[in-house]
Structure formats: structure tokens, C-alpha cells
Amino acid sequence: MNGFLGRVTTPFTFGLFAVSAISGLALFFHLGSNLFHSMHEWLSLLLLVPFFVHVWRNWGAMKGYFRRGSMIVPLALSLVAAAAFAIPAAMQGKAGSPRAAVMLMTQTPLDNLAPVLKTTPDALRANLLQRGYKVASTADTLASVAAASGAPAIKLLVEVMPSR
């Protein structure tokens, strides 16, 4: 086992780090996010296995870094860098899902949706009717109006959103 680990630990660490670095750069620059997101998460987790084996196999050298104090500054700087991202995000609180907000807005009766859109229920109904959509009453939802009119609900929501 020791010979096998010695032969594969560093190549696996290198290979998985390369995949993690390339997919991380692609995610950072928003290139093919749908291709790289799961790959980056799962293979970066898998990278922990050869990393820990590498640390275990080189524990004597690791202790030397701690004894000489040369590990403290890099670890401290790494923690400060992580905190620079984590603390502001934690202070913002939970933002919620934009997709869930859109779904909720399309499922809400026009009576309740109108104030969110800074209009009245009757004005919202008139706006939709003027655009050619079939609206029976202000108790309808954008989803039901869209279904009756053969249009996507998101399209209706975008059309009735107030301009900034």
C-alpha cells in the first residue's frame, strides 16, 4: 500500500488540483458555468483525499514547518483572506432565491401582486388586457393569465414590471 500511495498521491493531487484550478477560473469568469459547477465542487472535494494522504505521508516535514514557525504566516494570511469573503457575506443575511421570487410572483393573484408592482389591481388588469392577454378578474394569477393566453408567465411578469 505504501508503494502504491507513494506512486499515485502526488499525481492525483496534481491532476485534481489542475481540474479544480481550471474549473474555478471558468466559474470566476462565468464561462460555461453549467459545465463546471458540479465538476468543481465534487472534484475539489475529492482533492481532499490525496491532499490528506500527502500531508500524512509528509507529516515529519509538516511538523518542521510548524516548529520553525514558517507555517504560521501563510495559514494566518489564508484565514484572513477567507474571512474577507465570509464576514461580509454573513453580515448580509440570507438573500433568497430569485427563481423562487419569480415563481411566487407568477402564482400570486393580481390583487396582491399589484402593490408590489406599484400599481392598482385594476390598472394591472387593464395593462394585461391592453397587451392582448385574457384576464377574467383581478383574482387571476399571472400564471393562469399566461396559460389562458398561451404565453410564458415570466414574459407577462417582465412586461408588467415597472421600469427603474
KAFEN-V803401 format. One record per backbone hydrogen bond with DSSP energy under -1.0 kcal/mol. NH is the residue of the N-H (numbers start at 1). CO is the residue of the C=O. E is the energy in kcal/mol with one decimal. If there is no record, write none. Layout:
NH:CO:E, NH:CO:E
//
This chain:
5:1:-3.1, 6:2:-2.2, 7:3:-1.6, 8:4:-1.8, 9:5:-2.4, 12:8:-2.6, 13:9:-2.6, 14:10:-2.8, 15:11:-3.1, 16:12:-2.9, 17:13:-2.2, 18:14:-2.6, 19:15:-2.2, 20:16:-2.5, 21:17:-3.0, 22:18:-2.7, 23:19:-2.7, 24:20:-2.2, 25:21:-2.3, 26:22:-2.3, 27:23:-2.4, 28:24:-2.5, 29:25:-2.3, 30:27:-1.3, 31:26:-3.1, 35:32:-1.4, 36:32:-1.8, 37:33:-2.3, 40:36:-3.0, 41:37:-2.3, 42:38:-2.7, 43:39:-2.4, 44:40:-1.6, 45:41:-1.6, 46:42:-2.3, 47:43:-1.5, 48:45:-1.3, 49:46:-1.4, 51:47:-1.8, 52:48:-2.8, 53:49:-2.2, 54:50:-2.6, 55:51:-2.5, 56:52:-2.7, 57:53:-2.8, 58:54:-1.5, 59:56:-1.2, 62:58:-2.1, 63:59:-2.6, 64:60:-1.6, 65:61:-1.7, 66:62:-1.9, 67:63:-2.9, 68:64:-2.5, 70:65:-1.1, 71:65:-1.2, 75:71:-2.0, 76:72:-2.8, 77:73:-2.8, 78:74:-2.1, 79:75:-2.3, 80:76:-2.4, 81:77:-2.4, 82:78:-2.2, 83:79:-2.6, 84:80:-2.0, 86:82:-2.6, 87:83:-2.5, 89:85:-1.3, 90:86:-2.5, 91:87:-2.1, 92:88:-1.1, 101:97:-2.1, 102:98:-2.4, 103:99:-2.5, 104:100:-2.5, 105:101:-2.4, 106:102:-2.1, 107:103:-1.1, 110:140:-2.8, 111:138:-2.0, 112:109:-1.0, 113:109:-2.3, 114:110:-2.5, 117:113:-1.6, 118:115:-1.2, 119:114:-2.0, 124:120:-2.4, 125:121:-2.4, 126:122:-2.6, 127:123:-2.3, 128:124:-2.2, 129:125:-2.6, 130:126:-2.8, 131:127:-1.3, 132:129:-1.8, 133:128:-2.4, 140:137:-1.5, 143:106:-2.6, 145:141:-2.4, 146:142:-2.7, 147:143:-2.3, 148:144:-2.3, 149:145:-1.6, 150:146:-1.0, 151:146:-2.6, 156:152:-1.3, 157:153:-2.3, 158:154:-2.4, 159:155:-2.1, 160:156:-1.9, 161:157:-1.0
//
